[in-house]
């Protein structure tokens, strides 16, 4: 089963992490430079729970925003 919210379709997002070197100008340096960029995944806060879907009890992934909004009826 894929890690996607059953209700809103929220899924992992690709992003980057930038590592910086050097002293900032505000602290008297020549400015910070980006030394490397690494790929990363930004994961949504998904919970694996038992919910009622079409009158049946199913185990689904739901994001916490959908749970708080009341879109999920727990079994």
Backbone as numpy.savetxt, mean C-alpha at the origin, in Angstrom:
# Nx Ny Nz CAx CAy CAz Cx Cy Cz
-4.41 -16.66 -4.83 -5.24 -15.48 -4.83 -4.36 -14.24 -4.83
-4.69 -13.28 -5.69 -3.89 -12.07 -5.79 -4.18 -11.14 -4.62
-3.18 -10.34 -4.26 -3.35 -9.42 -3.14 -3.99 -8.12 -3.65
-5.30 -8.20 -3.93 -6.07 -7.05 -4.41 -7.33 -6.96 -3.56
-7.73 -5.73 -3.22 -8.96 -5.54 -2.45 -10.15 -6.02 -3.27
-10.98 -6.86 -2.67 -12.14 -7.43 -3.34 -13.18 -6.36 -3.66
-13.25 -5.30 -2.88 -14.31 -4.30 -3.01 -13.94 -3.11 -3.88
-12.72 -2.57 -3.72 -12.35 -1.36 -4.49 -11.26 -1.62 -5.52
-10.62 -2.80 -5.49 -9.61 -3.12 -6.49 -8.24 -2.52 -6.21
-8.02 -2.05 -4.99 -6.72 -1.48 -4.64 -5.66 -2.57 -4.68
-4.48 -2.25 -5.28 -3.43 -3.25 -5.45 -2.07 -2.62 -5.23
-0.99 -3.42 -5.19 0.34 -2.85 -4.99 0.72 -1.86 -6.08
1.50 -0.85 -5.70 1.90 0.23 -6.60 3.42 0.24 -6.68
3.96 0.36 -7.89 5.41 0.39 -8.08 5.93 1.80 -7.82
7.06 1.90 -7.15 7.66 3.19 -6.86 9.16 3.07 -6.76
9.81 4.12 -6.30 11.26 4.13 -6.16 11.65 4.71 -4.81
12.82 4.31 -4.33 13.43 4.88 -3.13 14.70 5.58 -3.59
14.85 6.85 -3.24 16.03 7.61 -3.65 16.93 7.81 -2.45
18.17 7.36 -2.56 19.17 7.53 -1.51 19.95 8.79 -1.80
20.06 9.66 -0.82 20.72 10.95 -1.01 22.03 11.01 -0.24
23.01 11.72 -0.82 24.31 11.90 -0.19 24.61 13.39 -0.14
25.44 13.78 0.82 25.88 15.17 0.90 25.14 15.95 1.96
25.74 17.07 2.33 25.15 17.93 3.36 24.21 18.93 2.69
23.07 19.17 3.31 22.09 20.09 2.77 22.61 21.53 2.79
22.13 22.34 1.85 22.58 23.74 1.75 22.25 24.53 3.01
21.11 24.22 3.62 20.71 24.94 4.83 21.67 24.70 5.99
22.40 23.58 5.93 23.37 23.27 6.98 24.79 23.67 6.59
24.93 24.39 5.48 26.25 24.86 5.08 26.95 24.01 4.05
26.26 23.03 3.48 26.88 22.16 2.48 26.63 22.66 1.07
27.01 21.84 0.09 26.82 22.21 -1.31 25.53 21.64 -1.88
24.74 20.98 -1.08 23.47 20.43 -1.53 23.53 18.92 -1.62
22.39 18.27 -1.41 22.37 16.81 -1.43 22.19 16.32 -2.86
22.81 15.20 -3.17 22.73 14.60 -4.50 22.10 13.22 -4.36
21.40 12.78 -5.40 20.81 11.44 -5.41 21.89 10.47 -5.86
22.24 9.52 -5.00 23.32 8.59 -5.31 22.81 7.30 -5.95
21.59 6.86 -5.62 21.04 5.67 -6.26 19.52 5.67 -6.15
18.90 4.97 -7.09 17.45 4.79 -7.08 17.16 3.30 -7.06
16.39 2.85 -6.10 16.01 1.44 -6.01 14.51 1.30 -6.18
14.10 0.25 -6.87 12.68 -0.02 -7.05 12.10 -0.60 -5.76
10.84 -0.30 -5.52 10.15 -0.87 -4.37 8.67 -1.00 -4.67
7.98 -1.79 -3.87 6.53 -1.94 -3.98 5.89 -1.24 -2.79
4.88 -0.43 -3.07 4.11 0.23 -2.02 2.84 -0.61 -1.86
2.73 -1.31 -0.73 1.65 -2.27 -0.54 0.48 -1.64 0.21
-0.77 -1.91 -0.23 -1.93 -1.42 0.51 -2.12 -2.24 1.79
-2.83 -1.68 2.74 -3.09 -2.37 4.01 -4.29 -3.30 3.82
-4.01 -4.53 3.37 -5.07 -5.50 3.10 -5.19 -6.48 4.26
-6.43 -6.82 4.58 -6.72 -7.79 5.63 -7.42 -8.99 4.99
-7.01 -10.20 5.37 -7.62 -11.42 4.86 -8.70 -11.81 5.86
-9.97 -11.72 5.46 -11.05 -11.97 6.41 -12.19 -12.73 5.75
-13.08 -13.22 6.60 -14.26 -13.93 6.13 -15.41 -12.94 6.05
-16.00 -12.82 4.85 -17.07 -11.85 4.64 -18.23 -12.51 3.90
-19.40 -11.89 4.00 -20.58 -12.39 3.30 -20.63 -11.73 1.93
-20.58 -12.58 0.87 -20.64 -12.09 -0.51 -21.74 -12.87 -1.22
-22.76 -12.17 -1.71 -23.91 -12.78 -2.40 -24.57 -13.86 -1.54
-24.69 -13.60 -0.25 -25.34 -14.54 0.65 -24.48 -15.71 1.09
-23.24 -15.78 0.62 -22.33 -16.86 0.99 -21.15 -16.30 1.75
-20.60 -17.14 2.62 -19.43 -16.75 3.40 -18.17 -17.08 2.60
-17.31 -16.08 2.37 -16.08 -16.25 1.60 -14.92 -15.62 2.33
-13.70 -16.14 2.06 -12.50 -15.49 2.57 -12.00 -14.57 1.47
-11.91 -13.27 1.77 -11.50 -12.28 0.77 -10.46 -11.35 1.38
-9.76 -10.64 0.51 -8.87 -9.56 0.94 -9.66 -8.26 0.85
-9.60 -7.46 1.91 -10.28 -6.16 1.91 -9.33 -5.13 2.52
-9.26 -3.95 1.90 -8.40 -2.90 2.46 -9.10 -2.29 3.67
-8.31 -1.69 4.54 -8.86 -1.15 5.78 -9.80 0.02 5.51
-9.61 0.72 4.41 -10.52 1.83 4.08 -11.92 1.30 3.79
-12.03 0.17 3.07 -13.33 -0.43 2.79 -13.97 -1.00 4.06
-13.15 -1.56 4.94 -13.67 -2.10 6.20 -14.24 -0.97 7.05
-13.50 0.15 7.15 -13.98 1.29 7.94 -15.22 1.93 7.33
-15.31 1.93 5.99 -16.45 2.56 5.31 -17.72 1.73 5.41
-17.60 0.48 5.87 -18.78 -0.37 6.04 -19.16 -1.13 4.78
-18.27 -1.23 3.81 -18.56 -1.99 2.58 -18.50 -3.49 2.83
-17.84 -3.90 3.92 -17.63 -5.32 4.23 -18.60 -5.74 5.32
-19.35 -6.82 5.06 -20.17 -7.42 6.12 -19.47 -8.70 6.55
-18.96 -8.71 7.77 -18.20 -9.85 8.27 -19.13 -11.02 8.57
-18.61 -12.22 8.33 -19.39 -13.44 8.58 -19.07 -13.98 9.96
